[in-house]
Amino acid sequence: MRQRGHSDSLRDQEKNNAPSVEIFGGVFALLLVLFLLINTFSQASLQERLSDINEGGAYKVDWGTRGSGHVVIAFPGELRIAETSETVRKGAICAEGGPFTRYARRIYQARDRQIVFTILENSVATMAEARNCMMQIMPGRHLTIGWIIADRELLKSVSLDDIPPYIDEVVRERAR
């Protein structure tokens, strides 16, 4: 009988380990494919959720089944409709066919929707003009509005990176 040499034992070891390596490689490849599929689907889902947030989150406050509020920012001399980025000068807020009258009618056509005014310092008169306008263009209709007083203290509590530049400019002007 011939004695097994070192090279024979290595050859036997390679034969015994080859199926294990092939199985491990196949399982690893399947896991990679599964990982890529899961990553692709979760990425698509995340993009969809982010686009939903970006579409409504910048101008709408949602109260679930109880309705929603659409933000209009009152400056001392103008209104800015956050959703459409339209600006209406004080004194022209109630112009027939103007941006604010069109927007207000559209918002109040649906049930459980209202306008939420963000009132910067010295802007109560602008908000009151817009409120009176809504009562004038939709007489006899029950209108609800919301408001947020955005004074210096509220604006300090918000990270400056989150404040749109046009609000930041007004706050800085008032602080001078």
C-alpha positions as CSV (number, residue, x, y, z in Angstrom):
1,M,0.0,0.0,0.0
2,R,1.1,3.4,-0.8
3,Q,1.3,6.0,1.9
4,R,-0.6,9.1,1.4
5,G,1.5,12.1,0.8
6,H,0.9,15.7,1.8
7,S,-0.4,16.6,-1.7
8,D,-3.0,13.8,-1.5
9,S,-4.4,15.0,1.7
10,L,-4.7,18.6,0.4
11,R,-6.5,17.2,-2.7
12,D,-9.0,15.3,-0.5
13,Q,-9.5,18.4,1.6
14,E,-10.3,20.5,-1.4
15,K,-12.8,17.9,-2.7
16,N,-14.6,17.9,0.7
17,N,-14.7,21.7,1.0
18,A,-15.7,22.5,-2.6
19,P,-19.4,21.8,-2.1
20,S,-19.4,24.0,1.1
21,V,-17.8,26.9,-0.7
22,E,-20.2,26.6,-3.6
23,I,-23.2,26.5,-1.3
24,F,-21.9,29.5,0.7
25,G,-21.3,31.4,-2.5
26,G,-24.8,30.7,-3.8
27,V,-26.4,31.7,-0.5
28,F,-24.3,34.9,-0.4
29,A,-25.3,35.8,-4.0
30,L,-29.0,35.2,-3.1
31,L,-28.6,37.4,0.0
32,L,-27.0,40.2,-2.1
33,V,-29.9,40.0,-4.6
34,L,-32.4,40.1,-1.8
35,F,-30.7,43.0,-0.2
36,L,-30.7,44.9,-3.5
37,L,-34.4,44.3,-4.0
38,I,-35.3,45.3,-0.5
39,N,-33.1,48.4,-0.8
40,T,-34.7,49.4,-4.1
41,F,-38.3,49.0,-2.8
42,S,-37.6,50.8,0.4
43,Q,-35.9,53.7,-1.5
44,A,-38.9,54.0,-3.8
45,S,-41.2,54.0,-0.8
46,L,-39.1,56.6,1.0
47,Q,-39.1,58.9,-2.1
48,E,-42.8,58.6,-2.4
49,R,-43.3,59.5,1.3
50,L,-40.9,62.4,1.0
51,S,-42.7,63.8,-2.1
52,D,-46.0,63.6,-0.2
53,I,-44.5,65.5,2.7
54,N,-43.0,68.1,0.4
55,E,-46.2,68.6,-1.5
56,G,-48.4,69.4,1.5
57,G,-46.1,70.0,4.5
58,A,-44.9,73.4,3.5
59,Y,-48.3,75.0,3.4
60,K,-50.7,72.7,5.1
61,V,-51.4,71.8,8.7
62,D,-53.2,68.4,8.7
63,W,-55.5,67.4,11.6
64,G,-56.2,63.9,10.3
65,T,-59.9,63.2,9.9
66,R,-60.8,66.6,11.5
67,G,-59.6,68.6,8.5
68,S,-56.7,70.8,7.5
69,G,-55.5,74.3,7.6
70,H,-53.8,76.1,4.8
71,V,-51.1,78.7,5.8
72,V,-51.3,82.3,4.7
73,I,-48.6,84.6,6.1
74,A,-49.6,88.1,7.1
75,F,-46.9,90.7,6.8
76,P,-47.4,94.4,7.8
77,G,-48.0,95.4,4.2
78,E,-49.0,92.2,2.4
79,L,-50.3,88.6,2.5
80,R,-48.3,85.7,1.2
81,I,-50.1,82.5,0.3
82,A,-47.6,79.7,1.2
83,E,-49.1,77.1,-1.1
84,T,-48.9,79.2,-4.3
85,S,-46.2,81.7,-3.2
86,E,-48.4,84.5,-4.4
87,T,-48.1,87.9,-2.7
88,V,-51.0,90.3,-2.3
89,R,-50.5,93.9,-1.2
90,K,-52.6,95.3,1.7
91,G,-55.5,97.2,0.2
92,A,-55.7,94.9,-2.8
93,I,-56.5,91.7,-0.8
94,C,-60.1,91.6,-1.7
95,A,-59.8,92.4,-5.4
96,E,-62.3,90.3,-7.3
97,G,-60.5,87.5,-9.1
98,G,-57.3,88.3,-7.2
99,P,-55.0,85.6,-5.8
100,F,-56.4,85.7,-2.3
101,T,-60.1,85.7,-3.2
102,R,-59.5,82.7,-5.6
103,Y,-57.5,80.9,-3.0
104,A,-60.1,81.5,-0.2
105,R,-63.0,80.3,-2.3
106,R,-61.0,77.2,-3.3
107,I,-60.1,76.3,0.3
108,Y,-63.6,76.8,1.7
109,Q,-65.3,74.8,-1.1
110,A,-64.1,71.6,0.7
111,R,-65.5,70.5,4.0
112,D,-63.3,70.8,7.1
113,R,-60.7,73.1,5.5
114,Q,-59.7,76.5,6.7
115,I,-57.1,79.2,6.4
116,V,-54.5,79.5,9.1
117,F,-52.9,83.0,9.3
118,T,-49.4,83.3,10.5
119,I,-49.3,86.8,11.8
120,L,-45.9,88.5,12.1
121,E,-45.5,91.6,14.3
122,N,-47.6,94.6,13.2
123,S,-49.6,92.5,10.8
124,V,-52.9,92.1,12.6
125,A,-54.5,94.7,10.4
126,T,-53.5,92.8,7.3
127,M,-55.0,89.6,8.7
128,A,-58.2,91.5,9.6
129,E,-58.5,92.8,6.1
130,A,-58.2,89.3,4.7
131,R,-60.8,88.0,7.3
132,N,-63.2,90.7,6.4
133,C,-62.7,90.0,2.7
134,M,-63.6,86.3,3.2
135,M,-66.8,87.3,5.1
136,Q,-67.6,89.7,2.2
137,I,-67.0,87.3,-0.7
138,M,-68.8,84.3,1.1
139,P,-71.7,86.0,2.9
140,G,-73.8,83.9,5.2
141,R,-71.3,81.0,5.1
142,H,-69.9,79.7,8.4
143,L,-66.1,80.3,8.1
144,T,-63.5,79.2,10.5
145,I,-60.0,80.5,10.5
146,G,-56.9,79.8,12.6
147,W,-54.0,82.0,13.5
148,I,-50.5,81.8,14.9
149,I,-48.9,84.9,16.3
150,A,-45.3,84.7,15.1
151,D,-43.6,87.2,17.3
152,R,-39.9,87.4,17.9
153,E,-40.0,84.8,20.7
154,L,-41.7,82.2,18.6
155,L,-39.3,82.8,15.7
156,K,-36.4,82.5,18.2
157,S,-37.6,79.0,19.1
158,V,-37.5,77.8,15.5
159,S,-34.1,77.0,14.0
160,L,-33.2,79.8,11.6
161,D,-32.5,77.2,8.9
162,D,-36.2,76.4,8.9
163,I,-37.4,79.9,8.5
164,P,-38.0,81.0,4.9
165,P,-35.8,84.0,3.9
166,Y,-38.8,86.3,3.5
167,I,-39.9,85.8,7.1
168,D,-36.3,86.1,8.4
169,E,-35.9,89.4,6.6
170,V,-39.0,90.9,8.2
171,V,-37.9,89.7,11.7
172,R,-34.5,91.3,11.2
173,E,-36.0,94.6,10.0
174,R,-38.2,94.7,13.1
175,A,-35.3,94.0,15.4
176,R,-33.3,97.0,14.2
